């Protein structure tokens, strides 16, 4: 699941800066914004060192595991890192920019992981925004399995139902997982703003941002129902209390989606 208790975890952890005395004073005030990882300068340095001394490059996503540890997508450095005590440990990726490859998770390249989610069994879902792939990671066995890929053939799914092996992706931005294990994925490609649903059986359907025939709804559509369901640059997804929530960035709103009807 996404880190709904991130604020609490951050306050418990406090600041981890090399200027410890200053940090302790600075973090002593209620609701102070404390940097718990990164130096404020984009870069890459030694792995598995103190979190506040670790340089990050474009961190894009954060998620909490079952033990309450935070994992961060260090997207620009092509790695996923995990907080362990005051250190930031690299658990996925090896600082190589290319699409993920099934096999040892610690040895795989990554192509800009934009979102992560844990499922009910504790497996980690990775979405590569530039790599156009979805992968499952078993952190216990250090294995990554790429199960959906649009590498070399970006596009959208024109059929009402598409097999996962034939999935088309253009600009995926976020994921969410419901209680039954269905994956929801936001697409914000130019003219192809929609929400996809991927079942555990590997069926891909379009549940929001499309008309009755499954075609993307445009901004100029005259139908009032379609106008309401038109999406523009959809970003963050969250499954919460039986419903799917979406940050519809281009329309400056947060929407609740009925996954059965797409409304």
GISUL-V811312 format. One record per helix or strand of 3 or more residues. SS is the DSSP state (H for helix, E for strand). FROM is the first residue (numbers start at 0). TO is the last residue. If there is no record, write none. Layout:
ss->SS from->FROM to->TO
ss->SS from->FROM to->TO
This chain:
ss->H from->5 to->12
ss->H from->19 to->25
ss->H from->50 to->52
ss->E from->58 to->63
ss->E from->69 to->73
ss->H from->74 to->76
ss->E from->78 to->83
ss->E from->86 to->91
ss->H from->104 to->106
ss->E from->112 to->117
ss->E from->123 to->127
ss->E from->132 to->137
ss->E from->142 to->148
ss->H from->163 to->165
ss->E from->171 to->176
ss->E from->182 to->188
ss->E from->191 to->197
ss->E from->202 to->207
ss->H from->223 to->228
ss->E from->233 to->239
ss->E from->242 to->247
ss->H from->248 to->250
ss->E from->252 to->256
